[in-house]
Amino acid sequence: MHALIFPAVTAATAGALGILHVLLMIHVGMGRVKYKTGLGDGDNPALRRRIRMQGTLTETLALFLVLLGLLELSGAWPRLVTLLGPTMVLLSVCHTFGLSMRFGSTANVFRAVGAAGTALTLVVLSAACLIVALPHLR
């Protein structure tokens, strides 16, 4: 296997997801001002939804980027890396949009696709990292 010098796909994916994360931070902050709640959600469903939108991305962002970066640096399956980076960005936007809908607290197609796709992406990346790493363990 050939190791890459710079993990460009991971860097581009991190940049896009980082921008989405900052936008969600601003969205939460604006909600805190609007609903006059400095800490927690003030038992406000609209603010809770905003917090959940950011929290969902936060929960998966670091693990996804570590797995993607390790796989990209390994040089194995470059097409998979190139596919999964942008896919995760789209899934994150999809999930965020689903949570932002008026009925975001209930199931909708955007939320379902985003959540299921994120889980599937993490499983595929995790399995790929294990497959690449296991032969190197002694």
Biotite code that builds the C-alpha atoms (Angstrom):
import biotite.structure as struc

atoms = struc.array([
    struc.Atom([0.000, 0.000, 0.000], chain_id="A", res_id=1, res_name="MET", atom_name="CA", element="C"),
    struc.Atom([1.115, 3.519, -0.738], chain_id="A", res_id=2, res_name="HIS", atom_name="CA", element="C"),
    struc.Atom([0.598, 6.087, 2.012], chain_id="A", res_id=3, res_name="ALA", atom_name="CA", element="C"),
    struc.Atom([-0.596, 9.495, 0.878], chain_id="A", res_id=4, res_name="LEU", atom_name="CA", element="C"),
    struc.Atom([1.421, 12.578, 1.757], chain_id="A", res_id=5, res_name="ILE", atom_name="CA", element="C"),
    struc.Atom([-1.605, 14.763, 2.458], chain_id="A", res_id=6, res_name="PHE", atom_name="CA", element="C"),
    struc.Atom([-5.121, 13.444, 3.157], chain_id="A", res_id=7, res_name="PRO", atom_name="CA", element="C"),
    struc.Atom([-6.880, 15.876, 0.830], chain_id="A", res_id=8, res_name="ALA", atom_name="CA", element="C"),
    struc.Atom([-10.289, 14.174, 0.895], chain_id="A", res_id=9, res_name="VAL", atom_name="CA", element="C"),
    struc.Atom([-10.314, 14.141, 4.689], chain_id="A", res_id=10, res_name="THR", atom_name="CA", element="C"),
    struc.Atom([-9.173, 17.768, 4.815], chain_id="A", res_id=11, res_name="ALA", atom_name="CA", element="C"),
    struc.Atom([-11.875, 18.893, 2.376], chain_id="A", res_id=12, res_name="ALA", atom_name="CA", element="C"),
    struc.Atom([-14.514, 16.885, 4.247], chain_id="A", res_id=13, res_name="THR", atom_name="CA", element="C"),
    struc.Atom([-13.341, 18.318, 7.584], chain_id="A", res_id=14, res_name="ALA", atom_name="CA", element="C"),
    struc.Atom([-13.545, 21.814, 6.133], chain_id="A", res_id=15, res_name="GLY", atom_name="CA", element="C"),
    struc.Atom([-17.090, 21.347, 4.865], chain_id="A", res_id=16, res_name="ALA", atom_name="CA", element="C"),
    struc.Atom([-18.290, 19.696, 8.084], chain_id="A", res_id=17, res_name="LEU", atom_name="CA", element="C"),
    struc.Atom([-16.493, 22.354, 10.127], chain_id="A", res_id=18, res_name="GLY", atom_name="CA", element="C"),
    struc.Atom([-18.392, 25.098, 8.314], chain_id="A", res_id=19, res_name="ILE", atom_name="CA", element="C"),
    struc.Atom([-21.674, 23.250, 8.880], chain_id="A", res_id=20, res_name="LEU", atom_name="CA", element="C"),
    struc.Atom([-20.787, 22.900, 12.565], chain_id="A", res_id=21, res_name="HIS", atom_name="CA", element="C"),
    struc.Atom([-20.065, 26.627, 12.928], chain_id="A", res_id=22, res_name="VAL", atom_name="CA", element="C"),
    struc.Atom([-23.359, 27.473, 11.197], chain_id="A", res_id=23, res_name="LEU", atom_name="CA", element="C"),
    struc.Atom([-25.163, 25.210, 13.671], chain_id="A", res_id=24, res_name="LEU", atom_name="CA", element="C"),
    struc.Atom([-23.310, 26.847, 16.592], chain_id="A", res_id=25, res_name="MET", atom_name="CA", element="C"),
    struc.Atom([-24.536, 30.239, 15.375], chain_id="A", res_id=26, res_name="ILE", atom_name="CA", element="C"),
    struc.Atom([-28.058, 28.834, 14.958], chain_id="A", res_id=27, res_name="HIS", atom_name="CA", element="C"),
    struc.Atom([-28.019, 27.615, 18.575], chain_id="A", res_id=28, res_name="VAL", atom_name="CA", element="C"),
    struc.Atom([-26.623, 30.936, 19.796], chain_id="A", res_id=29, res_name="GLY", atom_name="CA", element="C"),
    struc.Atom([-29.321, 32.872, 17.965], chain_id="A", res_id=30, res_name="MET", atom_name="CA", element="C"),
    struc.Atom([-31.908, 30.560, 19.533], chain_id="A", res_id=31, res_name="GLY", atom_name="CA", element="C"),
    struc.Atom([-30.486, 31.230, 22.986], chain_id="A", res_id=32, res_name="ARG", atom_name="CA", element="C"),
    struc.Atom([-30.875, 34.967, 22.405], chain_id="A", res_id=33, res_name="VAL", atom_name="CA", element="C"),
    struc.Atom([-34.352, 34.589, 20.873], chain_id="A", res_id=34, res_name="LYS", atom_name="CA", element="C"),
    struc.Atom([-35.630, 32.373, 23.682], chain_id="A", res_id=35, res_name="TYR", atom_name="CA", element="C"),
    struc.Atom([-33.611, 34.126, 26.431], chain_id="A", res_id=36, res_name="LYS", atom_name="CA", element="C"),
    struc.Atom([-31.942, 30.920, 27.572], chain_id="A", res_id=37, res_name="THR", atom_name="CA", element="C"),
    struc.Atom([-28.246, 31.050, 28.439], chain_id="A", res_id=38, res_name="GLY", atom_name="CA", element="C"),
    struc.Atom([-27.787, 27.448, 29.526], chain_id="A", res_id=39, res_name="LEU", atom_name="CA", element="C"),
    struc.Atom([-29.622, 24.251, 28.690], chain_id="A", res_id=40, res_name="GLY", atom_name="CA", element="C"),
    struc.Atom([-32.782, 24.375, 26.617], chain_id="A", res_id=41, res_name="ASP", atom_name="CA", element="C"),
    struc.Atom([-35.113, 26.195, 29.020], chain_id="A", res_id=42, res_name="GLY", atom_name="CA", element="C"),
    struc.Atom([-37.654, 23.430, 28.378], chain_id="A", res_id=43, res_name="ASP", atom_name="CA", element="C"),
    struc.Atom([-38.222, 25.045, 24.973], chain_id="A", res_id=44, res_name="ASN", atom_name="CA", element="C"),
    struc.Atom([-38.827, 22.512, 22.165], chain_id="A", res_id=45, res_name="PRO", atom_name="CA", element="C"),
    struc.Atom([-37.594, 24.871, 19.431], chain_id="A", res_id=46, res_name="ALA", atom_name="CA", element="C"),
    struc.Atom([-34.294, 25.532, 21.237], chain_id="A", res_id=47, res_name="LEU", atom_name="CA", element="C"),
    struc.Atom([-33.976, 21.837, 22.080], chain_id="A", res_id=48, res_name="ARG", atom_name="CA", element="C"),
    struc.Atom([-34.280, 21.024, 18.355], chain_id="A", res_id=49, res_name="ARG", atom_name="CA", element="C"),
    struc.Atom([-31.533, 23.528, 17.513], chain_id="A", res_id=50, res_name="ARG", atom_name="CA", element="C"),
    struc.Atom([-29.265, 22.047, 20.173], chain_id="A", res_id=51, res_name="ILE", atom_name="CA", element="C"),
    struc.Atom([-30.005, 18.536, 18.921], chain_id="A", res_id=52, res_name="ARG", atom_name="CA", element="C"),
    struc.Atom([-29.104, 19.541, 15.356], chain_id="A", res_id=53, res_name="MET", atom_name="CA", element="C"),
    struc.Atom([-25.656, 20.629, 16.493], chain_id="A", res_id=54, res_name="GLN", atom_name="CA", element="C"),
    struc.Atom([-25.297, 17.739, 18.933], chain_id="A", res_id=55, res_name="GLY", atom_name="CA", element="C"),
    struc.Atom([-26.021, 15.095, 16.332], chain_id="A", res_id=56, res_name="THR", atom_name="CA", element="C"),
    struc.Atom([-23.260, 16.387, 14.085], chain_id="A", res_id=57, res_name="LEU", atom_name="CA", element="C"),
    struc.Atom([-20.880, 16.733, 17.026], chain_id="A", res_id=58, res_name="THR", atom_name="CA", element="C"),
    struc.Atom([-21.474, 13.127, 18.085], chain_id="A", res_id=59, res_name="GLU", atom_name="CA", element="C"),
    struc.Atom([-20.319, 11.685, 14.772], chain_id="A", res_id=60, res_name="THR", atom_name="CA", element="C"),
    struc.Atom([-17.937, 14.291, 13.379], chain_id="A", res_id=61, res_name="LEU", atom_name="CA", element="C"),
    struc.Atom([-14.724, 13.354, 15.202], chain_id="A", res_id=62, res_name="ALA", atom_name="CA", element="C"),
    struc.Atom([-15.053, 9.585, 14.815], chain_id="A", res_id=63, res_name="LEU", atom_name="CA", element="C"),
    struc.Atom([-15.916, 9.890, 11.132], chain_id="A", res_id=64, res_name="PHE", atom_name="CA", element="C"),
    struc.Atom([-12.951, 12.155, 10.383], chain_id="A", res_id=65, res_name="LEU", atom_name="CA", element="C"),
    struc.Atom([-10.511, 9.925, 12.277], chain_id="A", res_id=66, res_name="VAL", atom_name="CA", element="C"),
    struc.Atom([-11.704, 6.825, 10.427], chain_id="A", res_id=67, res_name="LEU", atom_name="CA", element="C"),
    struc.Atom([-11.721, 8.583, 7.054], chain_id="A", res_id=68, res_name="LEU", atom_name="CA", element="C"),
    struc.Atom([-8.263, 10.059, 7.646], chain_id="A", res_id=69, res_name="GLY", atom_name="CA", element="C"),
    struc.Atom([-6.763, 6.739, 8.708], chain_id="A", res_id=70, res_name="LEU", atom_name="CA", element="C"),
    struc.Atom([-8.204, 4.967, 5.715], chain_id="A", res_id=71, res_name="LEU", atom_name="CA", element="C"),
    struc.Atom([-7.053, 7.705, 3.354], chain_id="A", res_id=72, res_name="GLU", atom_name="CA", element="C"),
    struc.Atom([-3.531, 7.716, 4.833], chain_id="A", res_id=73, res_name="LEU", atom_name="CA", element="C"),
    struc.Atom([-3.347, 3.947, 4.464], chain_id="A", res_id=74, res_name="SER", atom_name="CA", element="C"),
    struc.Atom([-3.731, 4.326, 0.714], chain_id="A", res_id=75, res_name="GLY", atom_name="CA", element="C"),
    struc.Atom([-6.276, 1.515, 0.659], chain_id="A", res_id=76, res_name="ALA", atom_name="CA", element="C"),
    struc.Atom([-9.552, 1.922, -1.208], chain_id="A", res_id=77, res_name="TRP", atom_name="CA", element="C"),
    struc.Atom([-9.065, 5.487, -2.460], chain_id="A", res_id=78, res_name="PRO", atom_name="CA", element="C"),
    struc.Atom([-12.395, 5.377, -4.326], chain_id="A", res_id=79, res_name="ARG", atom_name="CA", element="C"),
    struc.Atom([-14.200, 4.486, -1.111], chain_id="A", res_id=80, res_name="LEU", atom_name="CA", element="C"),
    struc.Atom([-12.554, 7.426, 0.653], chain_id="A", res_id=81, res_name="VAL", atom_name="CA", element="C"),
    struc.Atom([-13.473, 9.749, -2.226], chain_id="A", res_id=82, res_name="THR", atom_name="CA", element="C"),
    struc.Atom([-17.065, 8.498, -2.115], chain_id="A", res_id=83, res_name="LEU", atom_name="CA", element="C"),
    struc.Atom([-17.610, 8.541, 1.655], chain_id="A", res_id=84, res_name="LEU", atom_name="CA", element="C"),
    struc.Atom([-16.232, 12.031, 2.375], chain_id="A", res_id=85, res_name="GLY", atom_name="CA", element="C"),
    struc.Atom([-18.757, 13.965, 0.281], chain_id="A", res_id=86, res_name="PRO", atom_name="CA", element="C"),
    struc.Atom([-21.465, 11.433, 1.144], chain_id="A", res_id=87, res_name="THR", atom_name="CA", element="C"),
    struc.Atom([-21.071, 12.212, 4.846], chain_id="A", res_id=88, res_name="MET", atom_name="CA", element="C"),
    struc.Atom([-21.326, 15.935, 4.148], chain_id="A", res_id=89, res_name="VAL", atom_name="CA", element="C"),
    struc.Atom([-24.582, 15.373, 2.226], chain_id="A", res_id=90, res_name="LEU", atom_name="CA", element="C"),
    struc.Atom([-25.934, 13.058, 4.915], chain_id="A", res_id=91, res_name="LEU", atom_name="CA", element="C"),
    struc.Atom([-25.133, 15.614, 7.612], chain_id="A", res_id=92, res_name="SER", atom_name="CA", element="C"),
    struc.Atom([-26.903, 18.369, 5.696], chain_id="A", res_id=93, res_name="VAL", atom_name="CA", element="C"),
    struc.Atom([-29.832, 16.021, 5.063], chain_id="A", res_id=94, res_name="CYS", atom_name="CA", element="C"),
    struc.Atom([-30.118, 15.090, 8.749], chain_id="A", res_id=95, res_name="HIS", atom_name="CA", element="C"),
    struc.Atom([-29.810, 18.717, 9.828], chain_id="A", res_id=96, res_name="THR", atom_name="CA", element="C"),
    struc.Atom([-32.532, 19.728, 7.374], chain_id="A", res_id=97, res_name="PHE", atom_name="CA", element="C"),
    struc.Atom([-34.735, 16.897, 8.646], chain_id="A", res_id=98, res_name="GLY", atom_name="CA", element="C"),
    struc.Atom([-34.328, 18.064, 12.225], chain_id="A", res_id=99, res_name="LEU", atom_name="CA", element="C"),
    struc.Atom([-35.041, 21.674, 11.244], chain_id="A", res_id=100, res_name="SER", atom_name="CA", element="C"),
    struc.Atom([-38.395, 20.868, 9.684], chain_id="A", res_id=101, res_name="MET", atom_name="CA", element="C"),
    struc.Atom([-41.519, 21.878, 11.539], chain_id="A", res_id=102, res_name="ARG", atom_name="CA", element="C"),
    struc.Atom([-42.061, 18.262, 12.460], chain_id="A", res_id=103, res_name="PHE", atom_name="CA", element="C"),
    struc.Atom([-38.336, 17.627, 13.032], chain_id="A", res_id=104, res_name="GLY", atom_name="CA", element="C"),
    struc.Atom([-38.984, 15.906, 16.326], chain_id="A", res_id=105, res_name="SER", atom_name="CA", element="C"),
    struc.Atom([-40.821, 13.150, 14.492], chain_id="A", res_id=106, res_name="THR", atom_name="CA", element="C"),
    struc.Atom([-39.614, 10.886, 11.733], chain_id="A", res_id=107, res_name="ALA", atom_name="CA", element="C"),
    struc.Atom([-39.278, 12.309, 8.243], chain_id="A", res_id=108, res_name="ASN", atom_name="CA", element="C"),
    struc.Atom([-37.418, 11.118, 5.176], chain_id="A", res_id=109, res_name="VAL", atom_name="CA", element="C"),
    struc.Atom([-34.542, 13.606, 5.516], chain_id="A", res_id=110, res_name="PHE", atom_name="CA", element="C"),
    struc.Atom([-33.909, 12.741, 9.128], chain_id="A", res_id=111, res_name="ARG", atom_name="CA", element="C"),
    struc.Atom([-34.202, 8.996, 8.474], chain_id="A", res_id=112, res_name="ALA", atom_name="CA", element="C"),
    struc.Atom([-31.865, 9.041, 5.470], chain_id="A", res_id=113, res_name="VAL", atom_name="CA", element="C"),
    struc.Atom([-29.361, 11.218, 7.318], chain_id="A", res_id=114, res_name="GLY", atom_name="CA", element="C"),
    struc.Atom([-29.333, 9.057, 10.448], chain_id="A", res_id=115, res_name="ALA", atom_name="CA", element="C"),
    struc.Atom([-29.313, 5.679, 8.690], chain_id="A", res_id=116, res_name="ALA", atom_name="CA", element="C"),
    struc.Atom([-26.768, 6.826, 6.120], chain_id="A", res_id=117, res_name="GLY", atom_name="CA", element="C"),
    struc.Atom([-24.461, 8.172, 8.821], chain_id="A", res_id=118, res_name="THR", atom_name="CA", element="C"),
    struc.Atom([-24.631, 4.895, 10.730], chain_id="A", res_id=119, res_name="ALA", atom_name="CA", element="C"),
    struc.Atom([-23.964, 2.883, 7.573], chain_id="A", res_id=120, res_name="LEU", atom_name="CA", element="C"),
    struc.Atom([-21.054, 5.138, 6.615], chain_id="A", res_id=121, res_name="THR", atom_name="CA", element="C"),
    struc.Atom([-19.484, 4.703, 10.059], chain_id="A", res_id=122, res_name="LEU", atom_name="CA", element="C"),
    struc.Atom([-19.898, 0.914, 9.879], chain_id="A", res_id=123, res_name="VAL", atom_name="CA", element="C"),
    struc.Atom([-18.297, 0.758, 6.414], chain_id="A", res_id=124, res_name="VAL", atom_name="CA", element="C"),
    struc.Atom([-15.393, 2.979, 7.477], chain_id="A", res_id=125, res_name="LEU", atom_name="CA", element="C"),
    struc.Atom([-14.887, 1.050, 10.711], chain_id="A", res_id=126, res_name="SER", atom_name="CA", element="C"),
    struc.Atom([-14.829, -2.274, 8.871], chain_id="A", res_id=127, res_name="ALA", atom_name="CA", element="C"),
    struc.Atom([-12.438, -0.929, 6.241], chain_id="A", res_id=128, res_name="ALA", atom_name="CA", element="C"),
    struc.Atom([-10.057, 0.351, 8.930], chain_id="A", res_id=129, res_name="CYS", atom_name="CA", element="C"),
    struc.Atom([-10.143, -3.029, 10.670], chain_id="A", res_id=130, res_name="LEU", atom_name="CA", element="C"),
    struc.Atom([-9.451, -4.863, 7.418], chain_id="A", res_id=131, res_name="ILE", atom_name="CA", element="C"),
    struc.Atom([-6.500, -2.578, 6.690], chain_id="A", res_id=132, res_name="VAL", atom_name="CA", element="C"),
    struc.Atom([-5.111, -2.663, 10.239], chain_id="A", res_id=133, res_name="ALA", atom_name="CA", element="C"),
    struc.Atom([-5.427, -6.350, 11.149], chain_id="A", res_id=134, res_name="LEU", atom_name="CA", element="C"),
    struc.Atom([-2.599, -7.627, 8.911], chain_id="A", res_id=135, res_name="PRO", atom_name="CA", element="C"),
    struc.Atom([-0.253, -5.092, 10.544], chain_id="A", res_id=136, res_name="HIS", atom_name="CA", element="C"),
    struc.Atom([-0.944, -6.254, 14.101], chain_id="A", res_id=137, res_name="LEU", atom_name="CA", element="C"),
    struc.Atom([1.566, -8.677, 15.524], chain_id="A", res_id=138, res_name="ARG", atom_name="CA", element="C"),
])
